[in-house]
Amino acid sequence: MSSQDEQFQAAAPDPAAPSDDGMTWWYRWLCRIAGVIGGVSCAVAGLWNCVTINPLNIAAGVWMMLNAFVLFLCEAPFCCQFIEFANAVSARADKLRPWQKAAFYCGMAVFPVMLSLTLTTLFGNAIAFATGVLYGLSALGKKGDAISYARIHQQQKQMDEEKLTGTLEGQ
């Protein structure tokens, strides 16, 4: 078996592993598309940021291009086919919980802004940060319906009344 076959098997989803993280298919694709667009914006703004003499701007630009590479590697491994471990990294990133991806992407996007606060770094990292926010929102879970909330509220109200009547009768 070649190393490429091993990578494809490592990247293939395991049918025994539950991948239900509460995200619908369209929201998962929205997060992926936002990640790719965020990678493009980070790469372009990072390259533009490197065309300067200020060392902090150059460092922020290099970090932004690194952010773009990581976003492409995690969200769209087909863009990085020349890298041998791209599918393995993508499979590992898919196993992360949404809140872990949110913290990672938001942290990656905030660092260059703290390093060099310019419009280029702000606008370049905005979509990458928004990708983290989208993953963070999915970590909160689905919104419940009004019927289930009313049922829970009614059960809680009944329990409170039973506790109150139990203490009054016990006296």
VEXLO-343389 format. One record per residue (C-alpha): x, y, z; residue in one letter. Coordinates in steps of 0.001 Angstrom, whole numbers, padded with zeros to 6 digits, always signed. Layout:
N
XYZA ...
! end
This chain:
171
+000000+000000+000000M +001455+003377-000959S +001719+006353+001363S -000931+008161-000661Q -003400+005304-000094D -002663+005446+003633E -003384+009176+003647Q -006699+008673+001880F -007670+006009+004420Q -006648+008323+007266A -008745+011131+005770A -011762+008921+005055A -014477+009243+007668P -014814+006274+009981D -018418+005011+009847P -018180+003829+013455A -017168+007275+014733A -020117+009580+015372P -019623+012883+013594S -022850+014460+014774D -021819+017813+016176D -025261+019357+015815G -024446+021193+012587M -026676+020948+009549T -025090+020278+006183W -025672+023802+004891W -024177+025387+008027Y -021128+023140+007765R -020673+024264+004157W -021193+027897+005170L -018397+027552+007727C -016120+025911+005161R -016789+028575+002532I -016215+031309+005108A -012937+029611+006011G -011789+029553+002385V -012789+033184+001810I -011103+034088+005097G -007961+032322+003906G -007979+034276+000657V -008473+037581+002473S -005698+036762+004955C -003314+035809+002147A -003969+038926+000075V -003883+041307+003041A -000825+039565+004474G +001053+039923+001213L +000045+043581+001026W +001095+044058+004631N +004576+042665+003896C +005269+045415+001347V +006573+047895+003929T +009618+048803+005976I +007984+048502+009409N +009066+045189+010985P +005813+044787+012951L +003780+045089+009754N +006005+042491+008105I +005589+040138+011076A +001813+040632+011039A +001754+039998+007280G +003736+036776+007633V +001412+035650+010423W -001600+036434+008244M -000196+034336+005400M +000390+031535+007911L -003255+031931+008987N -004307+031616+005353A -002278+028439+004970F -003809+026901+008110V -007335+027864+007011L -006774+026291+003598F -005247+023207+005187L -008135+022686+007625C -011121+023800+005564E -010120+023030+001965A -007364+020422+001766P -007881+020056-001987F -006222+023475-002343C -003066+022003-000766C -002662+018837-002820Q +001069+019395-003136F +001457+018856+000610I +001600+015209+001610E -000042+015572+005027F -002909+017876+003967A -005625+015195+004080N -004442+013908+007457A -004480+017412+008951V -007931+018077+007506S -009273+014808+008930A -007847+015684+012325R -009332+019202+012145A -012741+017718+011283D -012637+015701+014516K -012295+018872+016611L -015361+020186+018358R -016829+023432+016999P -015847+025437+020085W -012239+024285+019685Q -012204+025417+016066K -013818+028700+017103A -011178+029409+019731A -008367+028424+017363F -009573+030510+014398Y -010448+033565+016490C -007118+033396+018307G -005265+033091+015011M -007094+036106+013627A -006631+038334+016691V -002858+037918+017000F -001830+039909+013876P -004258+042679+014803V -002640+042952+018232M +000777+042886+016602L +000079+045686+014139S -003219+047551+014334L -003806+048764+010779T -006772+048694+008440L -005074+046006+006378T -004765+043645+009328T -008285+044446+010537L -009974+043850+007190F -007702+040954+006282G -008499+039027+009453N -012180+039970+009699A -013472+037029+007660I -011137+034575+009387A -012463+035849+012720F -016024+035547+011383A -015305+031901+010560T -014392+031363+014197G -017572+033142+015244V -019641+030867+012981L -018063+027795+014564Y -018653+029317+018002G -022326+029840+017243L -022646+026229+016161S -021100+025192+019476A -024016+026832+021289L -026388+024344+019719G -029775+024491+018132K -032450+026859+019228K -035279+025055+020980G -038901+025350+020034D -041472+027171+022122A -043436+024036+022972I -040524+022305+024667S -039640+025484+026571Y -043265+025816+027740A -043304+022167+028827R -040070+022581+030817I -041384+025772+032401H -044658+024058+033335Q -042816+021094+034902Q -040570+023429+036863Q -043599+025413+038052K -045320+022218+039218Q -042199+021100+041090M -041946+024468+042808D -045608+024314+043826E -045167+020774+045177E -042156+021845+047206K -044057+024836+048547L -047125+022792+049494T -044871+020094+051019G -043207+022622+053330T -046555+024167+054293L -048108+020787+055100E -045043+019720+057084G -045478+022609+059557Q 
! end
